[in-house]
Amino acid sequence: MNTPAPRDESHAGKPSRKERVREELRNYAIIAGYLYVCFAAVLFYKSALLREEGMNFLPHGLALTKALILGKFLLIGEAVGLGARLHGSGLLRVVVTRSILFFLLLVVLSVLEEIVVGWAHGHAVAQTLAEFEKHSVYEMLSVSLLLLLVLIPLITAKEFTRALGPGGLSRIVDGSSSGKSG
């Protein structure tokens, strides 16, 4: 009796669990890496400005921590299909709408994260939310705008990848789709 053959046929074309985990980790690393570079650049700029005012500020781990957390939040949004119904629309509409949806998701999940962290440190929800009042409206708006601006290229790359199919964006970026013979 040959039992492996039907099993192999039923999984033909479907990635194995190991391949799916590898792909998920690869996506997470790319997203978190991109976010880290963006956040580190913003924090480096903030540090430079504050240093001119005589204050030392360079939280080395903050950019990495936020990148890892927000990267996971973005993958959660992808997993639940946030904005997936838009894929039949024009690319510009999809990018703008999904960027806004993912931005709102990150804001909501970040607030929830702060509440959980506060709770873990023994703070009441009201006390944690009151911490947001310490930040000026301009600071919160600027951070929000920067986050949205960081998301737009990320969402654009994802949508181009989706529109061009597997490997399509890579072929265009590295020049292998030019049709020229070697």
C-alpha positions in Angstrom: 0.0 0.0 0.0 1.4 3.4 -1.1 0.0 6.0 1.4 2.6 8.8 0.9 1.5 9.4 -2.8 -2.1 10.7 -2.0 -0.7 12.8 0.8 1.9 14.4 -1.5 -0.8 15.0 -4.2 -3.2 16.6 -1.6 -0.4 19.1 -0.6 0.8 19.7 -4.2 1.1 23.5 -4.7 0.5 24.3 -1.1 3.5 25.4 1.0 4.4 23.2 3.9 4.0 24.5 7.5 7.8 25.0 7.7 7.7 27.0 4.4 4.8 29.2 5.7 6.6 29.8 9.0 9.8 30.7 7.1 7.9 33.1 4.8 6.1 34.7 7.7 9.4 35.2 9.6 10.9 36.6 6.4 8.0 39.1 6.0 8.3 40.0 9.7 12.0 40.6 9.4 11.6 42.8 6.3 8.8 44.9 7.9 10.5 45.2 11.2 13.8 46.1 9.5 12.2 48.8 7.4 10.4 50.2 10.4 13.6 50.1 12.5 15.5 52.1 9.9 12.7 54.7 9.7 12.3 54.9 13.5 16.0 55.0 14.1 16.4 57.9 11.6 13.6 59.9 13.3 15.0 59.3 16.8 18.5 60.2 15.6 17.2 63.4 14.3 15.3 64.1 17.5 18.5 63.3 19.4 20.4 65.8 17.3 17.8 68.5 17.9 17.8 67.9 21.6 21.6 67.8 21.8 21.6 71.3 20.4 19.4 72.3 23.3 21.8 70.6 25.8 19.8 67.5 26.4 21.1 64.0 25.8 18.6 61.7 24.2 19.4 58.5 22.3 17.2 55.6 23.2 19.0 52.9 21.2 16.5 50.2 22.0 13.3 52.2 21.5 13.5 52.1 17.7 14.0 48.4 17.6 11.4 47.7 20.2 8.7 49.8 18.4 9.7 48.3 15.1 9.2 44.7 16.4 5.9 45.5 18.0 4.4 47.5 15.2 5.8 45.0 12.7 3.8 42.3 14.4 0.7 44.6 14.5 1.0 45.0 10.7 1.2 41.3 10.2 -1.9 40.8 12.4 -3.7 43.3 10.1 -2.6 41.4 7.1 -3.7 38.1 8.7 -7.2 39.4 9.3 -7.4 40.8 5.8 -7.5 44.5 6.6 -8.5 46.2 3.4 -8.3 43.0 1.4 -11.7 43.8 -0.3 -10.1 46.8 -2.0 -7.8 44.7 -4.3 -10.1 45.1 -7.3 -9.8 48.9 -7.1 -7.1 51.1 -8.6 -3.7 50.8 -7.1 -3.6 54.4 -5.8 -7.0 54.0 -4.0 -5.8 50.7 -2.5 -2.5 52.2 -1.3 -4.1 55.3 0.2 -7.0 53.4 1.8 -4.9 50.5 3.2 -2.3 53.0 4.5 -5.0 54.8 6.4 -6.6 51.5 7.7 -3.2 50.2 8.8 -2.4 53.5 10.4 -5.6 53.4 12.4 -4.9 49.8 13.4 -1.5 50.8 14.6 -2.9 53.7 16.6 -5.5 51.5 18.3 -3.2 48.6 19.0 -0.5 51.0 20.3 -2.9 52.5 22.7 -4.0 49.0 23.8 -0.3 48.1 24.2 0.3 51.1 26.5 -2.8 50.2 28.6 -1.5 46.6 29.0 2.0 47.8 29.8 0.5 50.2 32.3 -1.6 47.5 33.8 1.4 45.2 34.1 3.2 48.0 36.1 0.2 48.3 38.4 -1.3 51.5 36.8 -5.1 52.0 36.3 -6.3 52.4 32.8 -7.3 56.1 33.6 -3.7 56.7 34.8 -2.2 55.2 31.7 -4.5 57.3 29.4 -3.6 60.4 31.4 0.0 59.8 30.4 -1.0 60.7 26.9 -1.9 64.2 28.1 1.8 64.8 28.9 2.4 65.0 25.2 1.5 68.1 23.2 -1.1 67.9 20.5 1.7 68.9 18.0 3.9 66.1 19.2 1.2 63.5 18.8 0.1 64.9 15.4 3.7 64.9 14.1 4.4 61.4 15.3 1.1 60.2 13.7 2.0 62.0 10.4 5.4 60.4 10.4 3.9 57.0 11.1 1.5 57.4 8.2 4.4 58.6 5.9 6.4 55.5 6.9 3.5 53.2 6.1 2.8 54.6 2.6 6.0 53.2 1.0 5.6 49.9 2.8 2.0 49.5 1.7 2.9 50.6 -1.8 5.6 47.9 -2.0 3.2 45.3 -0.8 0.6 46.3 -3.3 3.0 46.4 -6.2 4.2 42.9 -5.1 0.6 41.7 -5.0 -0.2 43.2 -8.3 2.9 41.9 -10.1 2.6 38.5 -8.6 5.3 36.4 -6.8 8.8 37.7 -7.7 7.4 40.4 -10.0 8.7 43.4 -8.0 12.0 41.7 -7.4 12.4 41.1 -11.2 11.7 44.8 -11.9 14.0 46.1 -9.1 17.0 43.9 -9.9 16.6 44.3 -13.7 15.9 40.7 -14.6 12.6 41.6 -16.3 14.2 43.9 -18.9 14.0 41.2 -21.6 17.6 41.8 -22.6 19.7 38.8 -23.3 22.8 38.3 -21.3 
